[in-house]
Amino acid sequence: MLFSLQILLPVFGLVFAGFACRRRGVLGPSAASELNRFVVWLALPALLFDITAHATWQQFYQPAFAAAFALAAGGVFVLILTMRILSGRHLADASVDAIAASYPNTGYVGFPLCMIVFGTASLTPTTIATILVTCVLFALAIVLIELGLQTERTPHKLGLTVVRSLARNPLIVSPIAGVLVAGTHVRVPPSAETLLKLLSGAASPCALVSLGLFLAEKRPAGEALGGVRGQNSCCSRY
């Protein structure tokens, strides 16, 4: 029990710090969204790029882990999607519920928790999980939402919509760029390395403080649920 508390206290301490700062008025009402933008567009992409640019193919070749994670997240997605549709929910709404339920939040909570428990050895599998979520789970959700809304009636237009959404996602572009750098054996300049390390170091603490800031906002129950989806699911953002 004490060991678990030692692991969780630093992580949830940062969440509480953000919560307390917002409730006391130290940080304003736009702090959560702006800090979240910093994490999504700068800090977390820098972390993903830095990890993949320095990883080897052997580190990323973990089929058992990838299959187990994909089955778990995908299974929850399909289960919730099926339950929502059978209960009469629209396909687009059911898809949003499914991605909200199955999204594991590896980028915001996974990295700091795994780092505390397993150290730097956990960075590569956590990155694999993040890539599976952003490249596969989000893509599936976007396709289903578009089908439900029927904004694109032809397959090729639907495909272009999904590709454009994913191509604008920095959490997808950054690890792909890192893999290309690693595969071509391009040496990252020392100044760029320093920049990446500075941004990467800010990813986890800023993400957790951002979550605390968001949770501190007072809003009606329905609006809060929608906000949680927007904060934690990048589908709506990309």
N, C-alpha and C positions, 0 to 999 in steps of 0.2 A: 504494500500500500504506500509506504513512504517513498519507495523507488518511483512509483507511478506519479506521485505528487511532485517529486523532483523533476520529472520529465515535463509534466504539464504546466507547472507554475510559470516558467519563463515564457511559454507560448501564450497561455491565457492571461498572463500578467500584461503582455503587450496589448492584447485585446481589451483588457480592463482599462489600461492607460488611455487608449483612444476613447473608450466609453466615458470615462471620468472627465477627460478634457472637453468633450462635447457637452456633457451635462452641466459642467461648471462654466461653460461659455468661453473657455480658453481658446478653442478652435471653433470657427464659424460654421454655418449650415452647408457651405459648399466644400468644406474640408474633405469630407468622405469621398465625394466624386472626383475631386482634383487629385487627391493622393492616390486614389484607385487608378486614375489615368496614368499617373507617373509609374505605378507598378506595372500596368499592362503594356504600356508603350515604351518604357525605358528599362526599368530595373529587371523585371522578369525575363524579357527577351535577351538582355545582356547576360543573365545567368545561364539561360538555355544555350545561347551561342557559345559561351565560354566552356561549358561542359562538353558540348558536342565537338567543338573545335579541337579539344585536347583528348578526346576519347579514341579508343581503337575499335575496330570492327568486332574483336573478340568480346569487348565489354558490352557492346550493344546486342550481340547475338545471344539473346536469352529467350528462346522460344517458349520454354515452360512458363516463365514468369509472364510473358506477354499474353500467352493463351489463357492463363488463370485470371489475369486482370481483365482481359477482354470479355471472358465468359461471365465474370461477376458483374461488371458494369453493364454489359449488354443484356444480361439476364434480367437485371432490375429494370432496365429501360423497357424491354419487351413486356415484362409483367405489368408494370404500371400503365403502359400504353394500352394493353389489352383490357385491363380492368376499367380504365377511364372510358374507352370506346364502348364497352359493354354496358356501362352505366349511363350512356347517352351523351357523353361529351363529344364535341366537335373534334375532328382529327387534329386541327391546329392546336386547340387548347389541350387535348390529350398529349400531344407531342411536347408541349411546354412543360406539362406536369411530369412527363416521363424523364425529360432531360434534367429537370430540377431534382427529381428523386435519385437519379443515377449518377449525377455529377459528383465526383469524389473530392473536388477541390484540392487536387494534388499541388497545384501551383502556389496557393496561398497558405495552406496548412500542412500539406504533405512534406514540402521541403524542410521547414524548420523542425517538425517532429522527427522525421527520419534522420536528419543531421544530428539531433541530440541523442537519439537512441543508437544509431548505427554508424555515425560518423560520415566521412566523405565517400565511403564505399556505397552509400545509399543514393548518391547523386545521379548515377547513371540509370538505375531502375526507376527512380522517381521521374526522370526525364522521359524514359520510355512510356511510363504511364501517362504523363502529360501529353505526349505526342499522340498516343492512342485516343485520348479524350478529344483533343482539338481536331485531329485529322479524321477520325472515324465517327465518334459519337456525335460531335457537333454537325458533321456533314450529314449524317443520317437524320438528325433532328431538323436541319434546315430543309432537306428534301421533303420530309413529311409535312412540315409547316407550310411550305410552298404548295404542296399538293392539296392540303386542306383549304388554303386560301384561294387556290386556283388562279394565282396571279400570272402563272406561266403555263399556257395550255399545251405547248409543244415540248417534247423531250429535250431537244437541243437548247431551247431557251432556259428550261429548268436547270440543265447541266451548267450553262454559262452563269446562271444566278448563283449556284452553289460554288463554282470555281472562283467567281469574283469575291464572294463572301469569305472563302478560305484564304484567298490570296491577299486579302487586306488584314488578315489576322497575324499580328506580330509574333504570337506564340507558336505559329506554324512556320513563318518565314525565317525566324531566327535560328531554330535548330537545323532547318534545311541548309541555311547558309553555313552553319558550323560544320555540318557533315561534309559539305563541298570543300571547305577549307582543310578539314582533316584528310579528306580523300586525295586532294591535290598536293598535300604536304606544303602548303603555303605557311610561311612563318609570320605570325602576328607580331607587328612591331611592339617593342617594349612600352612605348607611350600608350598604344591602343590596349595593351594588356592591363596597364594600370587603370585606364578608364573603365574597362570591363569589370575589373575587380572592385572598383569603387561603387559602380552601379549594382553589381551582383550582391555586394554586401548589404545594400539598402533594400533588396527585394523582400526578404522575409519580414523584417521588422516593420517596414512601411505597409506591407500587405496586412499584417495582423492589426496594426493600429487603425488602418482603414476599415477593417471589419468592425472594430470596436466603435469607431465613429458612426458607422452606418447603423449599428444596433441601437445607438443612443438616440437616434432620431425618433421623434414622436409622430405617429401616423395612424390612421384607422387600420383595423385588422386586415381588410382586403387589400388596401394599398401596401401594407407592410409585406404581405405575401408576394405581391407582384414585384416589390422592390428587392426582396431577397433573391428572386429569380434573376432580376437584372444585375444585381451585384455579383452573384456567384456563377451565373451561366453566361458565358461569352457569346452564346448564340445571338442574343438580342443586341449585343454590342457590335458584332462583326457581320 
